[in-house]
Amino acid sequence: MNIHHLELFYYVAKHGGIASAVRNIPYGIQQPAISGQMAKLEESLGVKLFNRRPFSLSPAGEELFQFVEPFFSNIGAVAKKIRGDSMPQLRIAAPTMALHDYVPELLHRVREKFPTFRLNLHEASQPEAEGLLQAQEIDLAITSIEKKPRVGLQSQALVELPLVLLVAKKHPLKNAQDLWKRDKIEETLITFPPTEPVFIQFQRGLKAIGVEWFSGIEVNSINLIECYVANGFGIGLTAAVPGMRCNPQVRRLPLDGFPPVTIGAVWSGKLSPIARQFLAEVEAQAKAIDCA
């Protein structure tokens, strides 16, 4: 048996399917690749290991999982024991916007207290981050708090950010309400990918007023959204961060009545000293944003 096939099977069995495994494997691998590897494993063994829809392990799959689970579930603990406490490890998950615009500065502050540490970052939405926490693949997640976290996880809301549209300085649009009166919005929407909380909350707000408008340009930072808006490629959507300077060639239009993005921290169990320090830095940044 191929040891890599067994590792992938461990994640598939543990997380209840190939799609869930993709979100929880701590390295990049796509769903078709896992499906192909699982087919090869079943072929080599001459048995069916699990049913795809709905997911369930076969008797042979149950037996194999019981065999591989003790080994793969303890790899992290063994690695930590071998490394010892000479260098702390910080494992974080966050949305794209936070990883790009905020996390680097927060890590610089953490480094003042912990000059050397191993860093592991995951780009993840709330469901993905919670899955990583439950699998003990990360220590702390900075994510949107759209609903109560899963059982066993702790959360702390940090800041609420209102949604805003961005238009070029010379654009004739004066307020967002004028857009909702149109039969069809012709301008391209420039915003974050569909998995980001800004886009999710915006779509909820649009649904409430019976309007459809989907993104045409997807980027991963506020600066890029402002850049393309300023250059006349469409209307931007982002969250208004107090104190953050806006591109002088861009105007903000409030989205009254739209649900804000609530950003918070989520974790499981007792935080390590370095994870507590990172959380403290996040709390301080949130207070500064809230007071700006």
PLY file of the C-alpha trace (Angstrom):
ply
format ascii 1.0
element vertex 292
property float x
property float y
property float z
element edge 291
property int vertex1
property int vertex2
end_header
0.00 0.00 0.00
1.16 3.52 -0.83
1.66 5.51 2.40
0.44 8.73 0.76
-2.76 6.97 -0.30
-3.27 5.90 3.30
-2.77 9.46 4.52
-5.38 10.77 2.10
-7.77 7.99 3.09
-7.28 8.97 6.75
-8.45 12.54 6.00
-11.36 11.36 3.85
-12.56 8.95 6.54
-12.01 11.38 9.40
-13.82 14.30 7.78
-16.62 12.35 6.13
-15.90 12.67 2.44
-13.49 13.89 -0.21
-14.80 17.47 -0.36
-14.39 17.89 3.41
-10.95 16.29 3.26
-9.81 18.90 0.71
-10.64 21.68 3.20
-8.79 20.02 6.06
-5.64 18.54 4.52
-2.79 20.82 5.66
-1.30 21.13 2.17
-2.69 21.96 -1.24
-4.40 19.14 -3.12
-7.48 19.25 -5.32
-10.59 17.07 -5.13
-9.99 15.23 -8.46
-6.49 14.26 -7.29
-7.82 12.78 -4.05
-10.58 10.92 -5.94
-7.97 9.41 -8.25
-5.71 8.37 -5.38
-8.62 6.77 -3.52
-9.57 4.81 -6.64
-5.98 3.53 -6.88
-6.01 2.53 -3.20
-9.26 0.59 -3.62
-7.90 -1.03 -6.77
-4.70 -2.12 -5.00
-6.71 -3.63 -2.14
-9.44 -5.09 -4.31
-12.22 -3.74 -2.09
-14.52 -0.74 -1.84
-13.51 1.43 1.12
-16.41 3.90 1.26
-19.66 4.97 -0.35
-19.47 8.41 -1.95
-23.07 9.69 -1.63
-24.03 9.72 1.15
-20.60 9.13 2.62
-20.11 6.01 4.73
-17.24 3.65 5.32
-17.57 0.05 4.19
-16.61 -2.70 6.64
-13.20 -2.84 4.94
-12.91 0.95 5.20
-13.75 0.84 8.91
-11.03 -1.77 9.47
-8.44 0.23 7.52
-9.33 3.49 9.30
-8.94 1.84 12.71
-5.49 0.72 11.61
-4.20 4.06 10.22
-5.96 6.50 12.58
-3.63 6.12 15.62
-0.57 6.80 13.46
-1.77 9.82 11.48
-3.66 11.46 14.35
-0.53 11.45 16.52
1.97 12.79 13.98
1.56 16.36 15.22
2.03 15.43 18.86
5.12 13.35 18.11
6.64 16.14 16.02
5.99 18.62 18.83
7.62 16.31 21.36
10.68 15.76 19.17
11.06 19.48 18.48
10.72 20.26 22.17
9.93 23.76 23.43
12.96 25.48 21.88
10.85 27.24 19.25
7.12 27.98 19.64
4.71 27.43 16.78
1.86 29.71 15.72
-0.83 28.31 13.40
-3.43 30.77 12.13
-6.35 30.76 9.71
-7.97 33.92 8.34
-9.81 35.27 5.27
-7.77 36.61 2.37
-8.34 40.27 3.28
-7.09 39.79 6.84
-4.04 37.78 5.73
-3.10 40.46 3.23
-3.92 43.69 5.08
-3.60 42.98 8.82
-1.89 39.74 9.81
1.64 40.75 8.70
1.65 43.77 11.03
0.20 41.72 13.89
2.94 39.13 13.43
5.60 41.84 13.62
4.19 42.81 17.03
4.15 39.19 18.18
7.80 38.92 17.17
8.67 41.61 19.74
7.70 39.11 22.47
8.62 35.91 20.58
11.65 36.76 18.39
11.70 33.31 16.75
8.76 31.05 16.02
7.45 28.74 13.31
4.52 30.20 11.41
1.76 28.28 9.62
-0.96 30.22 7.77
-4.20 29.00 6.19
-6.51 31.03 3.97
-9.95 29.92 5.15
-13.61 30.89 5.47
-15.47 30.37 8.76
-16.55 26.75 8.05
-13.08 25.86 6.79
-11.40 27.49 9.80
-13.66 25.67 12.23
-12.85 22.39 10.51
-9.14 23.10 10.89
-9.64 23.88 14.58
-11.55 20.67 15.20
-8.84 18.73 13.39
-6.27 20.52 15.60
-4.48 21.79 12.50
-4.49 25.43 13.73
-4.39 27.24 17.06
-6.56 30.26 16.30
-8.79 31.59 13.53
-9.56 35.20 12.69
-12.77 35.00 10.74
-16.25 36.35 10.23
-18.71 35.40 12.95
-21.83 34.70 10.92
-23.32 32.18 13.30
-22.51 30.39 16.55
-19.34 28.28 16.19
-19.45 24.50 16.28
-19.64 22.63 19.56
-16.34 22.68 21.43
-15.12 25.95 19.95
-14.86 29.31 21.70
-15.39 32.63 19.96
-15.01 36.31 20.66
-16.51 39.04 18.47
-14.00 41.82 17.89
-15.37 44.45 15.51
-18.29 45.15 13.17
-17.46 46.64 9.78
-20.20 48.25 7.64
-20.28 47.54 3.91
-19.65 50.34 1.40
-19.60 50.76 -2.35
-16.66 52.52 -4.01
-17.04 54.66 -7.13
-14.56 56.73 -9.09
-14.44 60.38 -8.03
-16.11 61.56 -11.24
-18.78 58.82 -11.32
-22.29 60.36 -11.44
-23.74 57.94 -8.86
-24.56 59.79 -5.63
-26.01 56.99 -3.50
-26.51 53.23 -3.59
-30.31 53.52 -3.63
-30.19 54.83 -7.21
-28.65 51.51 -8.28
-31.47 49.45 -6.76
-34.04 51.36 -8.83
-32.56 50.13 -12.11
-33.94 47.18 -14.06
-30.36 45.93 -14.47
-27.08 47.11 -13.02
-24.67 47.40 -15.94
-21.50 48.34 -14.03
-19.03 45.59 -13.17
-18.87 44.73 -9.48
-15.29 44.66 -8.18
-14.88 42.85 -4.89
-13.50 39.89 -2.97
-14.08 36.23 -3.96
-17.50 34.66 -3.18
-16.18 32.85 -0.09
-15.20 36.13 1.61
-17.57 37.52 4.31
-17.88 40.90 2.54
-19.36 39.26 -0.56
-21.57 36.90 1.48
-23.11 39.72 3.55
-23.59 41.87 0.45
-25.52 39.11 -1.29
-27.73 38.73 1.79
-28.47 42.44 1.69
-29.26 42.32 -2.03
-31.58 39.35 -1.56
-33.53 41.27 1.10
-34.30 44.08 -1.39
-34.83 41.79 -4.39
-31.77 42.83 -6.40
-29.27 40.63 -8.27
-25.70 41.79 -8.85
-22.71 39.45 -8.99
-19.01 40.17 -9.13
-17.19 40.53 -12.43
-13.72 41.29 -11.06
-12.51 39.36 -8.01
-9.35 40.47 -6.19
-7.80 39.84 -2.78
-7.19 43.25 -1.22
-8.89 46.60 -0.64
-6.03 48.35 -2.44
-6.68 46.37 -5.61
-10.42 47.08 -5.44
-9.70 50.81 -5.12
-7.16 50.65 -7.95
-9.58 49.14 -10.46
-12.40 51.45 -9.36
-10.17 54.53 -9.73
-9.25 53.38 -13.23
-12.89 53.18 -14.28
-13.38 49.41 -14.48
-16.52 49.27 -12.31
-17.98 49.79 -8.84
-16.19 48.37 -5.82
-17.52 46.64 -2.75
-15.62 46.41 0.52
-15.94 46.82 4.27
-15.33 50.28 5.70
-12.41 50.06 8.10
-12.33 53.17 10.33
-9.11 55.11 10.03
-8.07 53.45 6.76
-7.22 56.01 4.09
-9.27 55.79 0.94
-7.73 56.27 -2.50
-8.16 60.02 -3.29
-9.61 59.11 -6.70
-12.42 57.08 -5.09
-15.62 57.96 -3.20
-17.44 55.81 -0.64
-21.20 55.23 -0.77
-22.78 53.81 2.42
-24.89 50.66 2.14
-27.61 51.51 4.65
-29.60 48.51 5.85
-27.03 45.95 4.71
-25.72 43.54 7.36
-22.19 44.40 8.59
-19.28 41.99 8.65
-18.56 40.86 12.20
-14.94 39.82 12.61
-13.92 37.70 15.57
-11.51 35.13 16.94
-12.30 31.42 17.24
-10.22 28.80 19.02
-10.40 25.43 20.73
-9.16 24.53 24.21
-6.32 26.31 25.98
-4.23 28.67 23.87
-0.45 28.42 23.89
1.48 31.49 25.14
2.28 32.65 21.61
-1.33 32.15 20.46
-2.52 34.19 23.48
-0.08 36.93 22.50
-1.39 36.94 18.93
-4.97 37.15 20.22
-3.98 40.08 22.45
-2.54 41.88 19.42
-5.71 41.18 17.45
-7.85 42.58 20.30
-5.70 45.72 20.47
-5.99 46.22 16.70
-9.77 45.75 16.85
-10.08 48.36 19.61
-7.99 50.79 17.58
-10.21 50.22 14.54
-13.39 50.59 16.60
-12.21 53.89 18.13
-10.94 55.40 14.89
0 1
1 2
2 3
3 4
4 5
5 6
6 7
7 8
8 9
9 10
10 11
11 12
12 13
13 14
14 15
15 16
16 17
17 18
18 19
19 20
20 21
21 22
22 23
23 24
24 25
25 26
26 27
27 28
28 29
29 30
30 31
31 32
32 33
33 34
34 35
35 36
36 37
37 38
38 39
39 40
40 41
41 42
42 43
43 44
44 45
45 46
46 47
47 48
48 49
49 50
50 51
51 52
52 53
53 54
54 55
55 56
56 57
57 58
58 59
59 60
60 61
61 62
62 63
63 64
64 65
65 66
66 67
67 68
68 69
69 70
70 71
71 72
72 73
73 74
74 75
75 76
76 77
77 78
78 79
79 80
80 81
81 82
82 83
83 84
84 85
85 86
86 87
87 88
88 89
89 90
90 91
91 92
92 93
93 94
94 95
95 96
96 97
97 98
98 99
99 100
100 101
101 102
102 103
103 104
104 105
105 106
106 107
107 108
108 109
109 110
110 111
111 112
112 113
113 114
114 115
115 116
116 117
117 118
118 119
119 120
120 121
121 122
122 123
123 124
124 125
125 126
126 127
127 128
128 129
129 130
130 131
131 132
132 133
133 134
134 135
135 136
136 137
137 138
138 139
139 140
140 141
141 142
142 143
143 144
144 145
145 146
146 147
147 148
148 149
149 150
150 151
151 152
152 153
153 154
154 155
155 156
156 157
157 158
158 159
159 160
160 161
161 162
162 163
163 164
164 165
165 166
166 167
167 168
168 169
169 170
170 171
171 172
172 173
173 174
174 175
175 176
176 177
177 178
178 179
179 180
180 181
181 182
182 183
183 184
184 185
185 186
186 187
187 188
188 189
189 190
190 191
191 192
192 193
193 194
194 195
195 196
196 197
197 198
198 199
199 200
200 201
201 202
202 203
203 204
204 205
205 206
206 207
207 208
208 209
209 210
210 211
211 212
212 213
213 214
214 215
215 216
216 217
217 218
218 219
219 220
220 221
221 222
222 223
223 224
224 225
225 226
226 227
227 228
228 229
229 230
230 231
231 232
232 233
233 234
234 235
235 236
236 237
237 238
238 239
239 240
240 241
241 242
242 243
243 244
244 245
245 246
246 247
247 248
248 249
249 250
250 251
251 252
252 253
253 254
254 255
255 256
256 257
257 258
258 259
259 260
260 261
261 262
262 263
263 264
264 265
265 266
266 267
267 268
268 269
269 270
270 271
271 272
272 273
273 274
274 275
275 276
276 277
277 278
278 279
279 280
280 281
281 282
282 283
283 284
284 285
285 286
286 287
287 288
288 289
289 290
290 291
